[in-house]
Amino acid sequence: MADLRASPNALAQHYSRSDVANRLPLTGHSHQAWPDVAIEGQLAAFTDAAAELDGKWDRAAGKAEEVRDGYRALLGDPGGELALGASTHELVVRFLSGLDLCGRRRLVTTDGEFHTVRRQLDRLAEAGVEVVRVPAEPADTLAERLAAEVDGRASAVLVSAVLFETARIVPGLDGLAESCARWDVELLVDAYHALGVLEMPIHEQGLGAAWIVGGGYKYLQLGEGNCFLRLPGHADRFRPVVTGWFSEFSARSERPGAGEVVYGSGSARFAGATYDPTSHYRAASVFGFFREQGLTPAFLREVSLHQTGVLADAFDELALPPELVTRDRSRPRSDYAGFLALRCAEASAVRASLARYGVYTDHRGDYLRFGPAPYLSDRQLHDAMAALGEVLRVGRGTGGVTLPKSRGHG
C-alpha cells in the first residue's frame, strides 16, 4: 500500500485532471476531487446508451448493484437492502412518508442536523407535526438525551453519526437504538459525514435495526447522484406514500386489491423512477479504484486521523489569538471524523481571503472547516495552515488582505 504521507503524495498521480498535487484543496469534507477513472465510467454510460438505446437499462442495473456493493462493504452489511437515489433528501422524504404521522405525530432530532433534514422537518413542523430538537452539544450525552425523548408518541428519531459543523462523532447510538426498539420507534442515522473517514460496521455498532442514509459526494469521491437508504429487516411492513413506479418492476406478478398500490420487496419498496444512470457508472469506476488502491475503511480512517492531526498541530503552532480563531481541544482527535473545525469570529471573510491565497476551505456559521483528502501530502497541509496564519496576521495589520473587525465570541 502506498505511503500517502510523502511529498508528493503517491495517490496524486491518479487525479491529474484535478491537478491536486499543485493545488491546496481543503474542501475534502464536501467535494473531494474525482480520480481520473471517473471519466471512464461516464464515457461507458454514453457508450452503452449509444449501443443499446433502451436496452441500456439492464447494464445500468448492473452498475447500480455495484454501487450497492460498494456501500455494503463500507457498512459491513453484505446482505443489506439498499435503495438508491439522487439525493439523501428524496430518500429521507420516502422514509418519512412511510411513517404513521397521523397516529404518532412526534419526530425527535437534534439542532445539529444537516440542512436536508433540518429544512424538511421545519416544514413538517409548520404543517402540524411535533418536532422535538435536542441540543447537539455536548455530543457525549446526545444519544442519551435523544433516548429520553423517545416514547409512544414518536414515529422516528433522526440523528447524524457525525455532526456536520464540527466533525464530532456522536457516541452511544447503540443505546439509542435499544430505546427506539423498546418503543417501536424508527431510528434513521445520517452517515454522510462518516463513510470514507470513519469505520462504520453497523451490526457491530448495534445499528442493524436502523435505517442508514448517506452518499458519496463527499469523502468517497463518487460525485453527485449517488445516495442510498439502507433498509432494516422490518422495512417490508412500510408503504411509503411517496413511491416511484420502479417499485412495480418486482411486483408485476402481484394481484393488488381494489384500489391498492402494490410494492416491490426489499429495496424496491423504496424505489424511485427514471433517473440518469451516469452517476452509477461513475461511482462503480471509483469504487473499483478504491479497491485497487487498497483504500479500505480502516486505512482511510488511519489516513484521516493522521491528516487532521497534522492540521491541528500546525494550527496550534501558529499560536493565533483565541478570541480570533480557536479549536476544541477538550477531546482527542479520535473523537472527530474527517475535518478540522476552527471556531472563527469572521469565518466567511477568512474563507474568502484563504481562497485568494489558493487555499480552498468552506465555513458553516462561525466554523471554518479544513477538510483534507487522501491524495494530499503533509507538506500541502502545512502550507494551507501557514496561509491561515498569514491571512489572519495581515488582516489584523496593515497588509493587503483586509478582514472585518473581529466580533469575538461569547
N, C-alpha and C positions, 0 to 999 in steps of 0.2 A: 504494500500500500504506500502511495506516495507521501512524502513529507510535505504537509501543507503549510508548515511554519516558515519554510525557507523563502528567500527572496531571489529571483521571482518565484511566486507560488507555482507548484507543479501542475495545478489544475488550470491555471490561467490560459494556457495554450489552447484549451478546448472552448474558449469563449472569445475567439479572435474577433468576431463581428461586433462584440460589445467593447473590445479593447480594454478589458478590465485590468490588465497589467499596468496600464499607463493612465489610469483614472483613479479617483478616490470616491467610489460609490458606496455610501454608508446607509443606503435605504434597504438593506437586506431583509429587514423585518416586514417590508411592504412588497416591493417589486425587486427581486433578485434578477440578475442577468440570465438570459436563456443560454444554455450551451449550444454550440453550433449545430448539433444534431437535431435541434428543434425544427430547423427549416426542412430537414429531410422528411419529418412527419407531415409538415404542411404540404410539401410537394407531393407526397404519397396520397394525401387526401384528394388533391386535384387529379392525380393520375387515375385513381380508382373511379372518381366521378366521371372523368372523360371516357374511360374504357367501358364502364359498367352501366352508366346512366342510373336508372332507378335500382339496378341490381347492386349498387354500391352499398346498400344498407346491410347486406349480410356481412360484408367486410367491415363496415363501421361498427356493427355489433361486436365483432371480434376485438376491435380496438377498445371499445367500451369495457369489455371484460378484462383486457389487460390493465386498464386504469383501475378497475375494481381490485384486481390482484395486487397492484401497487399499494393501494390503501390498506388492503387486508394485511399485507406484510408489515406496514407501519403500525397497525393497531394490534398485531399479534392475534388476529382473528381470521384464520384461514378459511373457515366456513361461513363467514359473515355475509349477511344480505345487505347490499349497499344500493340505494337509489342514487342516481346521478342527476346533476342539474347544472345550469349555467352559473348560478349564484347560490350562496347559502340562504339568501332571502327567500327565493322561491321554494326551497326545501323546508325552511322553517315555517313558511306560510302553509304548506301542505300538512306539516305536522300539527300546527295549531288548529287547522280546520278539521282534524280528526278527533280533537278533544271534546268532551262534554261540557262546553262552556255555558250551556243553559242550566245544567244541574249543578255544576261545580265551577263557579264563576271566578275563582281566585287563581291567579298566576303569581308565583314567587320568583323574584330575580334579584339582581344587585344593581347598584348605581354605577357600576364599573363595566357594564357590557358594551360591546362594540355597537356601532350605530344600526347595524342590521336588526338586532333585537330591540335596542332602545327605542328607535323610532316606531317600529311596528307595535310595541307594547304601549307606547304613548298614545297611539291612535286607538288601540283597543280600549284603553282606559277612558278615552273620550266617549267611546261607544257604550260604556257601562260595565266593562269587565273590571273586576277588582285586581289591581296590580300592586303587589307589595314589593317595595325596593329596599333591600337590606344594604347598608353601607358596606362598600367593598373593603374598606380598611377598618381595622387591621386584618390583613389577609389570613393570619394564623388562625383566627377564630371564625372566619367567614362561613365555612361549611357548617360549623356547629350552629351559628346564628341563623343560617338558612333553614336548617333542620327544625329549629324551634318554631318556625312559621308554617311548618307542614302539618296539615290536619285534613279532616274530611271535607272541608270546603274547597280544597285546592285541586286543580287539574294537573298542574305541572310546575316543576322548578326548572329554570333556565339559568345556567351559570357557565362561565368560562373556566377552562383548565388553567389558562394563563391570562392575567389581566392585560389588556391591550395597551394601556397607557404606561404601565410601569414595568412590564415583563415579569411581575411577581407570580410565581407558581402558587396555585391555590391548593393547600394540603387538605386531607381529610375527606375527600369526595366519596370514599368508600363508606364512611359513616353516614353521609348524606344519602347515599343510595339505599342504605338499610332503612333509614327513616321513611324514604319515599315508598319503599316496598311495603312497609307496615301499613301505610295509609292508602295503598293502591294509587299512588301519585306518580306521574311520569317524570323522569329526570332526563333533561336534554343538556349535554355537555358540549360546549363550543371548543373544539380542539384546533382551531385555525392557527393560533399563535404557539401551538405546541409541536405539531408534526414537522419534523425536519430539524428540530433543535432540542427535542426532549423525547426520551423513550416513553412510549405510552402503550404498554401491553395491557389492554383494557380488562382482560379476565384476571390477570394477576393483581390489578388495582381495584378489583371489586366492582367494576363497571360493566359487567356482562349483560345486565338487565337495563342498561341506559341507552338512550338514543345519543349518537355521536355525530356532530355536524362539523364539517371542515372543508378545506380546499387547498389547491396547490399554487395559488397565485403568489404566495409569499415565499416561504423558505424552500419549497420543493421545486421552484423554477419551471412549473408546468404552464404558466401563463393563465390568461382568463378562460372562463368557461369550464373549469374542472373542479366542481364541488361535489360533495357526497353527503348523504344521510345514512348512517349505519343504523339498521333496524334491530331492535331486540327481538327475542324469540316470540314474544306475545303480540307482535305488530299485526298479525293477521286478523286480529279482532277489530282493527280500526277500519273505518270507512271515511277517509278524508273527503270533505266537501269539495275542496279544490283538487280536481283529478283530471289527468290528461288521457287522451284516447289511446296512448301507447299501453296503458294498463289493460286494454282489451285484447292485445295480441295473445296473451296466455290464458284468456278467459273465454275464447270463442266457443269452446265446447260446452260451456256452462249455459244452463237454461234459466234465465232470470225470472222471478215472479213478476206479476203485473206491475209495471212502473218502477221496477227495482233496477238500480245500476249495479252491474257486476264488476268485480275487481280481479285482477290477476293475483297470483300468490307471490309471496316473498317480496323482493324489491319492486316487482311490477305493480304492487299495490300503491306505491307512491311514485309511479312513473309520470312523466310529463308528456310532451307532444313533440312534433317535428322540431329538430334542432340542427345546428351546424356541427357536424361531426369532426371538423378540422381540429378542434381543440383536443379531442381524444386521440387523434393521430399524433399530434404534437406531444401530448402527455405520455403516450406509450413510448415514444422515442426517448424522452427524457428519463422516464423510469428505467428504461434499458440502459441508458448511460450511467445512471446512479449505480446500477448493479455491476456494470463493467468496471467502474472505478472503485468499487468497494465502499460506497457511501451508505453504509448501514446506519440504522437509528443509533446504535451505540457509538459508532465512530463520529457521526455528526454531532452527537451530544458532547463528545470529548473535544471536538474542534470548537464548538460554540462556547464551552466553558473557558477554553484557552483564550479565544479571541476576545470575549467580553472581559476576561481578566486582564488582558493586555491593555484594553481601552480604559478600564477602571484604574489600573496602576498609572498609566500615562496621564490620566486626568488628575489623579492625586498629586503627581509630581509637578503639575502646573501651579499648585498652591494658590488658586484663584480665590477671591473673597467669597465666602459662603452666602453673603447676602445677595450676590450677583448670580452665582451658579453653584449648585451642590448636588450630591448624590446620597442616596440612602446607604449608610454603612452599618446599619443595625443588624443586617443579615448577611450570611456568606453568599458568594456568587452562585453557589449551588442551589439557592432558593429562587433563582431567577432563570428565565429562559433565554431567548435569543438576541436581546439587545440591551444596551446600557441606556437607562433613562436618567437624564440630568434635570433637576428642578432648576429652571432658569427664569429669571424675572422678565426677560424680554425674548422668549423663545422664538417667536416669529421673526423678529428682527435679526437675531443671531443666525437663524437658519438661512435667511436671505444673504447675510454677509458671508457665511461659510460658502455658499454657492458661488459667490464672486471669487473665492479662493480656490474653486474647483472641488470643494468637498460637499457632497450631496447627502443631506440628512433630511429629517422631517420633524414636525412637532405635533403634539396633541395638547391643547391648552397650554399650560406652562411647563410641559415636559418636552425637552429636546431629546430626540431619540437617535442614537448611533447604532445602526444595525450592520454588523459585519456579515460576511459570506465566506464559504469555504475556499473560494478562488482568490481571496485577498491575502497578502503576506503581512507579517508582523510590521515590517517597515512601513507599509501603507497605513496601517492602523496608527502607528506613532506619528506619521506625517499628518494624518487627519486631526489627531488630538492637538498637535503642535499648532495647527491652523486655528483651532478654537482659542488657544491661548493668545495668538496674535490678534485675532478678531476682537477679543474682549479687552486686551490691553490697548489696542489702537482706539477702540470705541470709547474707552474711558479717558483717552488723552486727546491729542490734537492732530492725530494722523488722518488718513484718508477715509477710513471706514467709520461712519457715524452711527451710533446706536441711540435710540431714545433714552432719556434719563431713566435709570432703574427705579422701579417702584418698590422693589424688595418683597419680602414675604411676611405674612403674619405668623 
